[in-house]
Amino acid sequence: MKSLLHKLLGSLVTRGALEVVTAKGKRFVVGDAPTASLAIRFSDARAEWALLIDPEMQLGELYMDGRWVVERGTLYEVMALLINNMQNVQNAKPNRWLEALDSLRFARRRRTQRNDRQRSERNVAHHYDLGESLYDLFLDAGRQYSCAYFEHPGQTLEQAQLAKKRHIAAKLNITPGQRVLDIGCGWGGLALYLAEVADADSVLGITLSQEQLKTAKYRAEQKRLQKRIEYRLQDYRELQGQFDRIVSVGMFEHVGLPHYETYFRHCRRLLQDDGVMLLHTIGCTGVPVHAEPWLDKYIFPGGYTPTLSQMMPAIEASGLVVTDIEVLRIHYASTLRIWRERFAANRDKAKALSDERFCRMWEFYLASCEAVFRHDDVVVFQVQLAVRNDTVPLTRDYIAEREASLRLREAQVAEWGVMAVPLSVGESAAVLPS
């Protein structure tokens, strides 16, 4: 007779094959093949029961604790196999307990994402204030912590991140003398690009991360652009004034479902009548779901992956109009693959910053997210917004034309020697969670 663990994993894996070794040493294969190139092993019976009770949460927690390990293959390959089978799982007859748990999480999704100013700041600090040393292990030299834009195969991460900034700047269609707002400016790289390459007259970058603010200010000072670029520790809801252009990259995922109307209403208030906004956000092309519980607890508390059907009513209510939508598919999977490989190459350094459990947490995060972006319905939306529908050119030709002119400008700036500026503001003594 099949064990409960065998039945659960058998319902999760119907394509491909996975060998499972129980805590008692028993082996079985799930999937549509008699043998498997991938194998996992459980270290104790309680770990098996924990997975049965709540696989969405426990798969990551048990891996962090070393209570299930990859015996053959890689963690990414195992996660890709599981994610690639998700459509079959959704179509199969559900386990009543897991169906009830899923329904409960879906019903509570708005309640768990009430991200007011104080909670938003705590959520940001949880992930982004971990210290510069950690992110230097896997990000590009400019420390862009969002989806890169791979224009062709073989591009380096640095080239693809520069292409992302160029692509966004082209869609903003900035002209000299314009004032730009960057909501969620990170370590300041995009704001710097918009000022020194795209010729924005002034750029205001706002963030809720103390660590990111410190580095962003340092970079502007080193480039002697502090008169044209200002960075503030400020929530978008508290900001006053108006801007010709607004950009937000990788921040909307942290807004929270209950605050979508508030977010777009404030963006409309801050945008000039002839202004343009570009929103770059992770999104879902399927039906709305709840936040992934493991990611919510350990990586991005308060985060949520929206669908266009959830975003559009809030955009419409704000008075903004959609002028362009681009869906970046697989680009984030390619980004995460490089991040995962770089983190693995620097694993000893990561462990020295914290401990083994912390390293396993980041391994699971990077591998599972890469698998999701490659095999599931998670993508990146670039939504261009305006107040008037005649603000941007009527065809998309201007984007490529603008990118070409920005490339020339990049070459000029590089020749002047002002793009290559060190990021570090000194060793940071951050305390990393485990």
C-alpha positions in Angstrom: 0.0 0.0 0.0 1.3 3.5 -0.9 2.1 5.8 2.0 0.5 9.2 2.4 3.8 10.8 1.3 3.9 8.6 -1.8 0.3 9.6 -2.6 0.9 13.3 -2.1 4.1 13.4 -4.2 2.5 11.2 -6.8 -0.3 13.8 -7.2 2.3 16.5 -7.5 4.6 14.8 -10.1 2.8 13.2 -13.0 5.2 14.3 -15.8 8.9 13.4 -15.5 10.1 11.4 -12.6 11.4 11.9 -9.1 12.9 9.3 -6.8 12.1 9.8 -3.1 14.0 8.3 -0.2 12.0 8.3 3.1 13.5 8.7 6.6 13.4 4.9 7.0 15.3 4.4 3.8 12.5 3.2 1.6 12.6 4.3 -2.0 9.8 5.0 -4.5 9.5 6.8 -7.8 6.7 9.2 -8.7 6.0 10.4 -12.3 5.5 8.8 -15.6 8.8 6.9 -15.8 10.1 3.9 -13.8 13.5 5.4 -13.1 14.5 9.0 -12.2 17.6 11.1 -12.7 16.5 13.3 -9.8 16.2 12.1 -6.2 15.4 13.7 -2.8 15.8 12.3 0.7 14.0 13.1 3.9 16.0 13.0 7.2 13.2 12.3 9.6 9.5 11.2 9.8 8.3 14.4 11.2 9.6 16.3 8.1 7.4 14.0 6.0 4.4 14.7 8.1 5.1 18.5 8.0 5.1 18.3 4.2 1.8 16.5 4.1 0.2 19.1 6.3 1.4 22.2 4.5 3.5 21.6 1.4 3.5 25.2 0.2 5.1 26.4 3.4 7.1 23.4 4.5 8.8 22.6 1.2 11.0 25.7 1.7 11.3 25.5 5.5 12.3 21.9 5.5 14.9 22.5 2.9 16.3 25.4 4.9 16.6 23.1 7.9 18.3 20.4 5.9 15.4 18.0 6.6 15.1 17.2 2.9 18.1 17.3 0.6 18.7 16.7 -3.0 20.5 13.4 -3.4 20.7 13.3 -7.1 20.5 16.3 -9.5 20.2 19.9 -8.4 17.8 21.9 -6.3 16.8 24.0 -9.4 16.1 20.8 -11.4 13.9 19.5 -8.6 12.0 22.8 -8.3 11.6 23.0 -12.1 10.1 19.5 -12.1 7.6 20.4 -9.4 6.6 23.7 -10.9 6.4 22.2 -14.4 3.8 19.8 -13.0 1.7 22.5 -11.3 -0.9 22.7 -14.1 -1.6 19.0 -13.8 -2.0 19.4 -10.0 -4.5 22.2 -10.5 -6.5 20.1 -12.9 -6.4 17.0 -10.6 -8.9 16.2 -7.9 -7.7 18.3 -4.9 -6.8 17.1 -1.4 -9.7 18.5 0.7 -7.4 19.7 3.5 -5.0 21.4 1.0 -8.0 22.9 -0.8 -9.3 24.4 2.4 -5.9 25.7 3.3 -5.6 27.3 -0.1 -9.0 28.9 0.2 -8.2 30.3 3.7 -5.0 31.9 2.4 -6.9 33.3 -0.6 -9.6 34.8 1.7 -6.9 36.4 3.9 -4.8 37.8 1.1 -6.0 41.4 1.5 -5.7 41.3 5.3 -2.1 40.2 5.2 -1.1 42.9 2.8 -2.3 46.0 4.7 1.0 47.8 4.1 0.7 51.1 5.8 3.8 53.4 6.1 5.2 51.7 9.2 4.5 48.2 8.0 5.9 48.9 4.6 9.1 50.2 6.1 9.5 47.0 8.2 8.9 44.9 5.2 11.5 46.7 3.2 14.1 46.5 6.0 13.5 42.7 6.3 14.8 42.1 2.8 16.7 45.2 1.5 18.6 46.2 4.6 20.7 43.0 4.9 23.9 44.7 4.1 25.8 45.5 0.9 28.1 42.5 1.1 25.3 40.0 0.5 24.0 41.6 -2.7 27.4 42.1 -4.1 27.7 38.3 -4.2 25.2 37.9 -7.0 24.0 41.2 -8.5 25.5 43.1 -11.3 28.0 45.9 -10.7 25.3 48.5 -10.7 23.3 46.5 -8.2 20.0 46.3 -10.2 17.8 44.0 -8.1 15.0 43.5 -10.7 14.4 41.7 -14.0 17.1 42.4 -16.6 16.2 42.8 -20.3 18.0 40.3 -22.5 18.0 41.7 -26.1 19.9 38.7 -27.5 21.4 35.4 -26.3 24.8 35.6 -24.7 24.4 39.0 -23.1 26.1 39.4 -19.7 24.0 40.3 -16.7 25.7 43.8 -16.8 24.7 44.3 -20.4 21.2 43.1 -19.9 20.7 45.4 -16.9 21.9 48.3 -18.8 19.5 47.4 -21.6 16.7 47.3 -19.1 17.5 50.9 -18.0 17.7 52.0 -21.6 14.4 50.3 -22.5 12.6 52.0 -19.6 14.2 55.4 -20.4 13.1 55.1 -24.0 9.5 54.4 -23.0 9.6 57.4 -20.7 10.6 59.5 -23.7 12.3 62.1 -21.5 13.1 65.5 -23.0 15.6 68.0 -21.5 14.2 70.1 -18.7 11.9 67.5 -17.4 11.5 66.4 -13.7 11.4 62.6 -13.0 10.2 60.7 -9.9 11.6 57.2 -9.2 9.3 55.4 -6.8 11.3 52.7 -5.1 14.7 53.8 -6.3 16.7 50.9 -4.9 20.4 51.7 -4.8 19.9 54.6 -7.2 21.1 53.1 -10.5 18.1 53.9 -12.7 17.9 57.5 -11.4 21.6 58.0 -12.2 21.0 56.7 -15.7 18.0 59.0 -16.3 20.1 62.0 -15.2 23.4 61.4 -16.9 22.3 59.5 -20.0 18.6 60.3 -20.6 19.1 64.1 -19.9 16.4 64.4 -17.2 16.8 67.9 -15.7 16.2 66.5 -12.1 15.4 63.1 -10.6 13.9 62.4 -7.2 14.3 58.9 -6.0 12.4 57.7 -2.9 12.9 54.5 -0.9 12.1 53.1 2.5 15.4 51.3 2.8 18.1 53.0 5.0 20.9 50.9 3.4 19.8 51.7 -0.1 19.4 55.4 0.6 23.0 55.6 1.9 24.5 54.0 -1.1 22.3 55.9 -3.6 23.4 59.3 -2.1 27.0 58.2 -2.2 26.8 57.3 -5.8 25.3 60.6 -6.8 28.0 62.5 -4.8 30.8 60.5 -6.5 29.3 61.4 -9.9 28.9 65.0 -8.8 25.2 64.8 -9.7 23.8 65.6 -6.3 22.4 68.9 -7.7 20.3 67.0 -10.2 19.5 63.9 -8.2 17.9 63.8 -4.8 17.3 60.7 -2.8 14.9 60.6 0.1 13.7 58.1 2.7 10.0 58.7 2.0 6.7 56.9 1.3 5.0 57.7 -2.0 1.8 58.6 0.0 3.6 61.4 1.7 5.2 63.0 -1.4 4.1 66.4 -2.7 4.7 68.2 -6.0 4.3 67.2 -9.6 6.5 65.5 -12.1 6.8 65.2 -15.9 7.7 61.5 -15.7 7.2 58.8 -13.0 9.0 55.5 -13.1 8.6 52.6 -10.6 10.6 49.4 -11.0 10.1 46.3 -8.7 8.2 48.3 -6.1 4.6 47.7 -7.0 4.9 44.1 -5.8 5.2 45.5 -2.2 2.2 47.9 -2.4 -0.3 45.3 -1.3 -3.6 44.5 -2.9 -5.8 46.7 -0.6 -3.7 49.8 -1.6 -3.8 49.6 -5.4 -6.3 52.4 -5.8 -4.4 54.5 -3.3 -1.2 53.9 -5.2 -2.5 54.9 -8.6 -4.5 57.8 -7.2 -1.3 59.3 -5.8 0.6 58.6 -9.0 -2.1 60.6 -10.9 -1.9 63.4 -8.3 1.9 63.6 -8.8 1.9 63.4 -12.6 1.6 66.4 -14.8 -1.3 66.5 -17.2 1.1 65.9 -20.1 3.2 63.4 -18.1 4.1 59.7 -18.7 4.5 56.9 -16.1 6.2 53.6 -16.6 5.4 50.8 -14.1 7.7 47.7 -14.2 6.3 45.0 -12.0 6.2 41.2 -11.6 2.8 39.9 -12.5 0.7 36.9 -13.1 -1.0 36.0 -16.4 -3.3 33.5 -14.8 -6.1 33.9 -12.3 -5.6 35.8 -9.0 -4.0 33.8 -6.2 -2.8 34.3 -2.7 0.7 35.2 -1.9 3.1 32.3 -1.7 3.4 31.7 2.1 7.1 30.8 2.2 8.1 33.8 0.3 5.8 36.0 2.4 7.4 34.8 5.6 11.1 34.6 4.7 11.8 36.8 1.7 9.2 39.5 0.8 6.7 40.0 3.7 3.6 41.8 2.5 4.4 41.1 -1.2 1.9 40.1 -3.8 2.0 39.2 -7.5 -0.8 41.0 -9.2 -2.8 40.1 -12.3 -3.8 42.8 -14.9 -7.4 42.2 -13.9 -6.5 43.4 -10.4 -4.5 46.4 -11.5 -6.8 47.7 -14.2 -9.8 48.7 -12.1 -7.5 50.7 -9.8 -5.8 52.4 -12.8 -9.2 53.3 -14.3 -10.4 54.7 -11.1 -7.4 57.0 -10.8 -7.9 58.8 -14.0 -4.8 57.4 -15.7 -5.0 55.8 -19.1 -3.0 52.8 -20.3 -0.9 53.7 -23.4 1.2 50.6 -23.7 1.7 47.2 -22.1 4.7 44.9 -22.7 5.0 41.4 -21.2 8.6 40.3 -20.5 8.6 36.5 -20.6 11.5 34.4 -19.5 13.7 37.5 -19.0 13.4 37.1 -15.2 14.2 33.4 -15.4 17.4 34.3 -17.2 18.2 37.0 -14.6 17.6 34.6 -11.7 19.7 31.9 -13.3 22.7 34.2 -13.3 22.0 35.3 -9.8 21.7 31.7 -8.6 25.0 30.7 -10.3 26.8 33.7 -8.8 25.4 33.0 -5.4 26.5 29.4 -5.6 30.0 30.5 -6.7 30.2 32.8 -3.6 28.4 30.4 -1.2 31.3 30.4 1.3 31.3 34.1 1.5 27.5 34.1 2.0 27.9 31.5 4.8 30.5 33.7 6.5 27.9 36.5 6.6 25.4 34.4 8.4 25.1 30.6 8.6 24.2 27.4 6.6 20.4 27.9 7.1 20.6 31.4 5.6 22.4 30.1 2.6 19.9 27.3 2.1 17.1 29.9 2.3 18.6 32.0 -0.5 19.3 28.9 -2.6 15.7 27.9 -2.3 14.5 31.4 -3.0 16.6 31.8 -6.2 16.0 28.3 -7.5 12.2 28.2 -6.9 11.7 31.7 -8.4 13.7 30.9 -11.5 11.6 27.7 -11.9 8.4 29.8 -11.5 9.4 32.4 -14.1 10.5 29.7 -16.5 7.6 27.2 -16.2 4.6 28.9 -14.5 2.4 31.9 -15.4 4.6 34.6 -13.7 6.0 37.3 -15.9 7.0 41.0 -15.8 4.6 43.7 -16.9 5.8 47.0 -18.2 2.7 49.2 -18.2 3.0 52.7 -19.6 0.4 55.2 -18.3 -0.5 58.8 -19.0 -3.2 61.3 -18.1 -4.0 62.0 -21.8 -4.1 59.4 -24.5 -2.3 61.6 -27.0 0.8 62.2 -24.8 3.1 59.5 -26.3 3.7 58.9 -30.0 1.0 56.9 -31.9 3.3 54.0 -32.8 6.0 52.1 -30.9 8.7 53.1 -33.4 9.9 55.8 -31.1 11.0 53.3 -28.5 13.6 51.7 -30.8 14.6 55.2 -32.1 15.1 56.5 -28.6 17.1 53.4 -27.6 19.5 54.0 -30.5 20.1 57.5 -29.4 20.6 56.4 -25.8 23.2 53.9 -26.9 25.2 56.7 -28.5 24.8 58.8 -25.4 26.0 55.9 -23.2 29.2 55.7 -25.3 29.8 59.4 -24.9 29.3 59.2 -21.1 31.5 56.1 -20.9 34.2 58.0 -22.8 34.0 60.9 -20.4 34.6 58.3 -17.6 31.7 59.2 -15.4 29.7 56.0 -15.6 32.2 53.8 -13.8 31.8 54.8 -10.1 32.4 52.4 -7.2 29.3 51.4 -5.2 30.7 50.7 -1.8 30.4 53.2 0.9 32.4 51.1 3.3 31.9 47.8 5.1 28.4 47.4 6.6 27.8 45.5 9.8 24.3 44.2 9.0 22.7 41.5 11.0 21.3 38.8 8.7 18.2 36.9 9.5 18.4 33.1 9.7 
